[in-house]
């Protein structure tokens, strides 16, 4: 399952396993049925701004677990 980095404005970032970035934010939220909206991804960094119930909440981006290793 893919992994995403979720970073709320008032908390440190955490890694969440989910199928999509929208699902990752919903899994991180503790409250029930909140309306989550994602902005377009920033070029280069992949961060997407997240709004919950119309208010800015934080950001999310895909996190690759496989990194290039120099042997």
N, C-alpha and C positions, 0 to 999 in steps of 0.2 A: 504494500500500500504506500502511495506517495507520502512525503513528509512536507509540512509547511511551517514556516516561521511566522508566528502571530505576535504582534507587538502593540498592545493597547497603549494609549498615551500616558496613563498613570501607573503602569506596571512594567517590569522587565519582560523581554521577549521570551517566548516558550515555543517548543517544537510540538506540533500536533500531527498525528497521522490521520489522513482523511483522503477521500477520493478527489475532491476539488477544493480550491481555495475558499469558496463560499461555505462548503461543508466544514472546513477547518475552523472558520470563524464561529459558525453555529455550535460546533462541539466545544469550543473554548468558552462561549457565553454560558453563564449559569442560569440566567433567566430563560423562561420558556419561549413563547412565540414572539420573537422580535423580528422586525423587518430589517434585513441586512442588504446594503447596496455596496457594490464594488466599483471603483473608478478604473480607468484604463491603466495598464502597467506602465511604470516609468521606464524609459529606455535606459538600458545598461544595468540597472539595479534589480528590476523586476518587482519592486514594491508596488502594491496597489492600495490606495486609500480606502478605508472602510468607514461607512456611515451606518449607524444603528438607530433605527426609528428617526431618521432625518438629522441626527447629530453626529459630528465627527467623533469617531471612536478610536481609531488607530490605523494600523496597516498590516498587510499580509504579503508573503511572497513564497514561491516554491523553494524548497531546500533540497539540494541534491545530496544524497547520502554517499554516493560514489564519488570519490575525489581521485584525481590523477596522482599516482605515486611514482616517484623516481626511485627505481631499484638500483 
